[in-house]
Amino acid sequence: MGLFTKKKEISIAAPVTGNLIKLEKVNDPVFAKKMMGDGFAIEPDDGNIVSPVDGVVSMVFPTKHAISLKSKSGLEIMLHLGIDTVELSGMPFELMVHEGNKITTSQPLVTMDLEAIAKAKKDPVVMLIITNMTDVLQMSTFDEAHITSGQKVINVNL
């Protein structure tokens, strides 16, 4: 990054409606200890997952339980849908996007069948992880609250 490079601020929206919680509270030590990156989690009210940023779908995991996105300004985000849902082999997820698709904030990405996830005794928590934290200069904080998909949660400066 050059001396005179202008920092970029990105607003990140909620990918789902539900209870916004600190990442440290999720029931998975890899995410709770922020080993994959920082971010936030939402205990979903419904299974409608939308894009938190404008950008592109950079990767869709074969089991559909996680999607990587890259914002227009270079922020890399992973949406991880549930804990241990990888074991469900994609069954409770229906994709609406594919790798390489351009996306806009609030655009539908995936639907999660919360009932199927509950029947499988898995936690449906949706985690938003910033995976390129080394590029993050500053990240705003947030208060835990009920939030609506598409509502701004945090700002990130690159």
Residue frames relative to the residue before (quaternion, step in Angstrom):
aa qw qx qy qz dx dy dz
M 1.0000 0.0000 0.0000 0.0000 0.00 0.00 0.00
G 0.3945 -0.7507 0.4845 0.2148 3.57 -0.70 1.06
L 0.6873 -0.5055 0.3519 0.3850 3.52 -1.31 0.46
F 0.7840 0.3103 -0.1574 0.5141 3.58 0.97 -0.80
T 0.3563 0.7367 -0.5002 0.2831 3.58 1.21 0.37
K 0.3921 -0.7169 0.5311 0.2242 3.56 -0.85 0.99
K 0.4191 -0.6942 0.5143 0.2792 3.56 -0.90 0.88
K 0.3153 -0.7387 0.5705 0.1715 3.53 -1.18 0.66
E 0.1700 -0.7727 0.6029 0.1024 3.58 -0.95 0.90
I 0.1025 -0.7868 0.6086 0.0108 3.53 -0.87 1.04
S 0.2604 -0.7254 0.6139 0.1704 3.56 -0.98 0.88
I 0.1646 -0.7740 0.6057 0.0832 3.54 -0.94 0.92
A 0.2436 -0.7870 0.5585 0.0966 3.55 -0.78 1.13
A 0.6070 -0.5402 0.4387 0.3838 3.54 -1.30 0.35
P 0.3543 -0.7577 0.5082 0.2052 3.60 -0.83 0.95
V 0.7868 0.1140 -0.0529 0.6043 3.61 1.28 -0.21
T 0.4891 -0.6291 0.5145 0.3166 3.57 -1.23 0.48
G 0.4385 0.6826 -0.5055 0.2937 3.58 -0.95 0.88
N 0.6892 -0.4553 0.3593 0.4342 3.54 -1.28 -0.40
L 0.3061 -0.7545 0.5637 0.1390 3.55 -0.62 1.25
I 0.0276 0.8062 -0.5880 0.0600 3.58 -0.76 1.09
K 0.6003 -0.5358 0.4509 0.3863 3.54 -1.30 0.37
L 0.5884 -0.5992 0.4239 0.3392 3.56 -1.08 0.78
E 0.6062 0.5914 -0.3448 0.4049 3.60 1.08 -0.74
K 0.6705 0.5310 -0.2913 0.4285 3.62 1.20 -0.45
V 0.5220 0.6394 -0.4344 0.3605 3.63 1.19 -0.16
N 0.4995 -0.6894 0.4594 0.2533 3.54 -1.20 0.68
D 0.5973 0.4836 -0.3987 0.5004 3.55 0.91 0.97
P 0.4093 -0.7633 0.4402 0.2366 3.60 -0.42 1.20
V 0.5919 0.5712 -0.3787 0.4242 3.63 1.04 -0.62
F 0.7222 0.4068 -0.2359 0.5073 3.57 0.94 -0.89
A 0.6546 0.5340 -0.3161 0.4318 3.60 0.92 -0.90
K 0.7191 0.4003 -0.2390 0.5152 3.60 1.08 -0.70
K 0.4355 -0.7502 0.4067 0.2866 3.56 1.38 0.23
M 0.2185 0.8029 -0.5192 0.1949 3.58 1.07 0.78
M 0.7043 0.4256 -0.2526 0.5090 3.61 1.16 -0.59
G 0.7052 -0.3531 0.2644 0.5550 3.58 1.28 -0.41
D 0.5402 -0.6136 0.4700 0.3327 3.55 -1.33 0.10
G 0.2113 0.7778 -0.5763 0.1355 3.56 -1.26 0.24
F 0.4451 -0.6510 0.5218 0.3253 3.53 -0.99 -0.89
A 0.2793 -0.7428 0.5823 0.1761 3.56 -1.32 0.17
I 0.1412 -0.7671 0.6198 0.0868 3.54 -1.25 0.52
E 0.3018 -0.6984 0.6212 0.1878 3.53 -0.98 0.97
P 0.3069 -0.8376 0.4217 0.1628 3.59 -0.15 1.30
D 0.3789 -0.6855 0.5788 0.2272 3.54 -1.22 0.73
D 0.7829 0.0862 -0.0285 0.6155 3.56 1.17 -0.62
G 0.5422 -0.6582 0.4312 0.2948 3.57 -1.26 0.15
N 0.4704 0.6866 -0.4378 0.3402 3.58 1.22 0.35
I 0.0929 -0.8158 0.5708 -0.0033 3.57 -0.27 1.32
V 0.0766 -0.8028 0.5913 -0.0002 3.56 -0.81 1.10
S 0.6181 -0.5546 0.4048 0.3827 3.55 -1.26 0.35
P 0.3557 -0.7468 0.5251 0.2002 3.58 -0.95 0.91
V 0.7818 0.2023 -0.0868 0.5834 3.62 1.29 -0.29
D 0.4787 -0.5656 0.5587 0.3726 3.53 -1.41 0.06
G 0.3846 0.7277 -0.5085 0.2530 3.60 -0.91 0.80
V 0.5558 -0.5691 0.4775 0.3732 3.53 -1.03 -0.92
V 0.4524 -0.6297 0.5504 0.3096 3.56 -1.23 0.56
S 0.1799 -0.8274 0.5243 0.0904 3.60 -0.41 1.19
M 0.8043 -0.0585 0.0289 0.5906 3.61 1.14 -0.48
V 0.1126 -0.7349 0.6634 0.0847 3.54 -1.18 0.72
F 0.3928 -0.7183 0.5191 0.2453 3.57 -0.69 1.07
P 0.5992 -0.6040 0.3799 0.3631 3.64 -0.97 0.81
T 0.6970 0.4560 -0.2644 0.4861 3.60 1.12 -0.66
K 0.4382 -0.7562 0.3925 0.2864 3.58 1.38 0.19
H 0.5154 0.6686 -0.4079 0.3477 3.64 1.22 0.07
A 0.7809 0.1783 -0.1114 0.5882 3.59 1.27 -0.14
I 0.0871 -0.7710 0.6307 0.0154 3.51 -1.15 0.82
S 0.2107 -0.7584 0.6022 0.1331 3.56 -0.98 0.85
L 0.1164 -0.7852 0.6078 0.0188 3.52 -1.03 0.95
K 0.1428 -0.7535 0.6305 0.1197 3.56 -1.21 0.49
S 0.3656 -0.7393 0.5231 0.2147 3.55 -0.66 1.14
K 0.6877 -0.4798 0.3529 0.4152 3.56 -1.30 0.36
S 0.7368 0.4111 -0.2291 0.4855 3.60 1.07 -0.70
G 0.6777 -0.5522 0.2776 0.3984 3.59 1.24 0.27
L 0.4592 0.6575 -0.4733 0.3644 3.61 1.22 0.10
E 0.2078 -0.7830 0.5774 0.1014 3.58 -0.86 0.99
I 0.0510 -0.8115 0.5795 -0.0558 3.54 -0.71 1.19
M 0.1274 -0.7433 0.6485 0.1039 3.53 -1.14 0.73
L 0.1898 -0.7268 0.6484 0.1241 3.53 -1.01 0.90
H 0.0891 -0.7907 0.6056 0.0120 3.56 -0.60 1.18
L 0.2045 -0.8284 0.5181 0.0589 3.55 -0.45 1.27
G 0.8415 -0.0101 -0.0533 0.5376 3.53 -0.15 1.33
I 0.4134 -0.6734 0.5566 0.2568 3.52 -1.36 0.29
D 0.8404 0.0563 -0.1235 0.5247 3.55 -0.85 1.13
T 0.3839 0.7306 -0.4819 0.2943 3.60 1.19 0.42
V 0.4402 0.6686 -0.4585 0.3859 3.58 1.30 -0.10
E 0.6241 0.5693 -0.3208 0.4282 3.59 1.14 -0.72
L 0.6433 0.5441 -0.3184 0.4345 3.61 1.22 -0.35
S 0.3813 -0.7904 0.4230 0.2257 3.58 1.35 0.22
G 0.7351 -0.4596 0.2341 0.4400 3.57 0.98 0.84
M 0.4267 0.7593 -0.4291 0.2392 3.60 1.25 -0.28
P 0.7808 0.3602 -0.2401 0.4505 3.68 0.71 -0.85
F 0.6624 0.5170 -0.2948 0.4551 3.61 1.26 0.10
E 0.0901 -0.7679 0.6323 0.0489 3.54 -1.07 0.82
L 0.2828 -0.7957 0.5208 0.1254 3.56 -0.52 1.24
M 0.1811 -0.7683 0.6047 0.1063 3.53 -1.14 0.75
V 0.7332 0.3002 -0.1914 0.5793 3.57 1.36 -0.05
H 0.2223 -0.7500 0.6074 0.1385 3.52 -1.33 0.29
E 0.6944 -0.4393 0.3567 0.4445 3.56 -1.30 0.27
G 0.7888 0.3105 -0.2484 0.4687 3.54 -0.99 0.92
N 0.5300 0.6298 -0.4160 0.3865 3.62 1.23 -0.27
K 0.3844 -0.6644 0.5881 0.2548 3.55 -1.11 0.78
I 0.0964 -0.8084 0.5805 0.0142 3.56 -1.00 0.87
T 0.2163 -0.7434 0.6151 0.1494 3.53 -1.28 0.46
T 0.6609 -0.5053 0.3750 0.4090 3.56 -1.22 0.53
S 0.8278 0.1893 -0.2096 0.4847 3.55 -1.00 1.02
Q 0.4466 0.6647 -0.4741 0.3661 3.61 1.24 0.13
P 0.4886 -0.6601 0.4739 0.3179 3.65 -0.86 0.87
L 0.1820 -0.7926 0.5782 0.0667 3.56 -0.98 0.98
V 0.7993 -0.0584 0.1423 0.5809 3.54 0.79 -1.13
T 0.1719 -0.7143 0.6477 0.2016 3.54 -1.27 0.34
M 0.2273 -0.7441 0.6181 0.1122 3.52 -1.11 0.88
D 0.3175 -0.7133 0.5883 0.2103 3.57 -0.97 0.84
L 0.2632 -0.8131 0.5002 0.1392 3.58 -0.02 1.32
E 0.6138 0.5518 -0.3468 0.4455 3.59 1.09 -0.68
A 0.6636 0.4933 -0.3000 0.4757 3.61 0.94 -0.89
I 0.6387 0.5172 -0.3249 0.4680 3.59 1.04 -0.77
A 0.6499 0.5080 -0.3078 0.4741 3.60 1.01 -0.82
K 0.6424 0.5243 -0.3203 0.4581 3.60 0.99 -0.86
A 0.6832 0.4613 -0.2708 0.4971 3.58 1.12 -0.71
K 0.4116 -0.7443 0.4306 0.3021 3.58 1.37 0.07
K 0.4314 0.6603 -0.4780 0.3865 3.55 1.01 0.97
D 0.4806 -0.6457 0.5158 0.2934 3.55 -1.22 0.57
P 0.3077 -0.8021 0.4844 0.1653 3.64 -0.62 1.08
V 0.3138 0.7881 -0.4930 0.1932 3.62 1.24 0.06
V 0.2655 -0.7514 0.5883 0.1373 3.56 -0.97 0.94
M 0.1161 -0.8072 0.5779 0.0321 3.56 -0.69 1.12
L 0.1666 -0.7449 0.6391 0.0945 3.54 -1.03 0.89
I 0.0424 -0.8195 0.5693 -0.0502 3.55 -0.50 1.26
I 0.2713 -0.7125 0.6212 0.1813 3.57 -0.93 0.94
T 0.2138 -0.8416 0.4886 0.0851 3.56 -0.37 1.25
N 0.7111 0.3694 -0.2740 0.5318 3.61 1.22 -0.17
M 0.0025 0.8551 -0.5165 0.0455 3.56 0.81 1.11
T 0.5674 0.6007 -0.3928 0.4036 3.62 1.14 -0.48
D 0.6768 0.4736 -0.2855 0.4860 3.61 1.22 -0.45
V 0.5833 0.6009 -0.3608 0.4105 3.59 1.28 -0.27
L 0.2762 -0.7627 0.5681 0.1389 3.56 -0.78 1.11
Q 0.7951 -0.0642 0.1019 0.5945 3.55 1.00 -0.88
M 0.0728 -0.7728 0.6297 0.0304 3.54 -1.15 0.73
S 0.4155 -0.7125 0.5025 0.2591 3.58 -0.82 0.96
T 0.4522 -0.6530 0.5298 0.2975 3.55 -1.30 0.31
F 0.1790 -0.7668 0.6033 0.1266 3.56 -1.29 0.08
D 0.3957 -0.6738 0.5670 0.2607 3.51 -1.33 0.38
E 0.4870 -0.6347 0.5055 0.3232 3.55 -1.05 0.75
A 0.2148 0.7557 -0.5842 0.2037 3.56 -0.88 1.01
H 0.5557 -0.5249 0.4812 0.4291 3.54 -1.31 0.01
I 0.0671 -0.8146 0.5753 -0.0302 3.57 -0.87 1.00
T 0.3556 -0.7198 0.5606 0.2026 3.55 -1.23 0.60
S 0.5688 -0.5897 0.4337 0.3750 3.59 -1.01 0.75
G 0.7657 0.3199 -0.2769 0.4844 3.53 -1.02 0.92
Q 0.5586 0.5925 -0.3886 0.4312 3.59 1.28 -0.25
K 0.5109 -0.6587 0.4535 0.3154 3.60 -0.93 0.88
V 0.1940 -0.7836 0.5824 0.0954 3.58 -0.96 0.94
I 0.8121 -0.0728 0.0943 0.5713 3.58 0.74 -1.06
N 0.2949 -0.6809 0.6291 0.2316 3.51 -1.43 0.19
V 0.1268 -0.7747 0.6173 0.0521 3.54 -1.09 0.79
N 0.1911 -0.7641 0.6060 0.1114 3.58 -0.97 0.88
L 0.1753 -0.7709 0.6076 0.0762 3.54 -0.90 1.03
